[in-house]
Amino acid sequence: QVQFVESGGGLVQPGGSLRLSCAAASELVFGNYRMGWYRQAPGKEREWVGTISSGGTTRSYADAVKGRFTISRDNAKRMLYLQMNSLKPEDTAVYYCKSVSPREYWGQGTQVTVSS
């Protein structure tokens, strides 16, 4: 039932970096899936962070993270990544990977806390 599993979250200081990973279940033809990263801060609505095309050629980002975050993927390894640099306290949230198409699946999420 679990199609994606996130990892790599943790506590980092402002200005630091963190790399999140999302592993896809072997049952999925991962190379066919358009993928996205989302996050939800305490007391806030879940928001879109960025999206990557199935082949990894096209990427888009929310304004709040553009220039600081980078989405990538390795279809052979069935992995999705989110490289986060220059982290700010407002980046604190639970981060989720999610498939957009052809079917929608959510991961369980991984906590990222940016604090000194």
N, C-alpha and C positions, 0 to 999 in steps of 0.2 A: 504493500500500500504506500509506503514511503518512496517517493520518486526522486527526491533531492535531499541531500544532507549537507548543511553548511558547517564550516569550521573556521577557526582562525581568529575568532573574536577574543576580546580581552580588554584590559585596562592599559591605556596609553596616555602619555602626557601631551598637552597641547603642542602642536608643531610636529608631533611624531608621525610615524607611518605604521600601517597595518595592512596585511594582505588577507582577504577572505577567500575561501574556496567553497565551491559547491560541487559535490559529486553526484552524478546522475546514475540512476539504477540501470543495470545492464539490460533490462527489458525494453528500455527506451532506445529508439534510433536517435541518439542525441544530435547527430549532425543535421537532422531535419527540424530541430526546434529553435525558434526564435526565443531568446532568453532575456530576462530582465532582473535587476536588483531593486529592491524596495526596502524601506526602513520605517520604523514606527518609534517615535520618542514618547516618553511618559506623558499621558494626558493629551496626546496629539493623534491626528488621523494618520493612517499609513500613507506614505508618499512614495512616488516613483523616484528612483535615483538615476537609473540609466538602462539602456537596452542595447543588445548586440544581435546582429542578424545571425542566421543559422550557420553561415560560412565564416563569420567573424570579420567580414569586410566592412560592414556599416555599423556605426555606433552613434548613440545619442545620449545626452546627459541633461539632468536638471540643472538649472542655472546655479543653484546653491552649491553644486559640487564640480561644475565644469572647470577644467584646468587643474583640479586637484585629484580627482578620481579617474581611474582608467579601468574599463571592462575589457577582459580578454577571455579567450576560450581555447581549449585544446580538445578537439573532437575525438582524436584518437585515444586520448586518456579519459574521455567523458567528463571533462572538468570545465567549470566556469569560475572565473576569478574576478575579484574586485580589489585593485590596488588603491589604497587610500593614503594620500600624502597631505602634509600640512594640516593635520587634523585639528579641529576646533571643538570646544565644549558642546556646541550646538549640533555636532555630528553624533553625539551620544544617542543611541537607539538600538533596537533589535533589528538586525539586518536579515532580510530574506531573499533567497533566490526564487524565481518563479518563471515557469515557461509561459510564453504568450501564445504561441501556436506551434503545431496544429492543435494541441490540447493544453489546457491550463492545469498546472500543478504547483503547489506551494511547498517550500521547504519548511523545516521546523523553526528556523531562525537562530542567529547567534548574536550574543550581546556584545556591543562595542561601547566602552565607556571612555570618554576623553576628559581627563581631570588631572590636576596636579596634586 
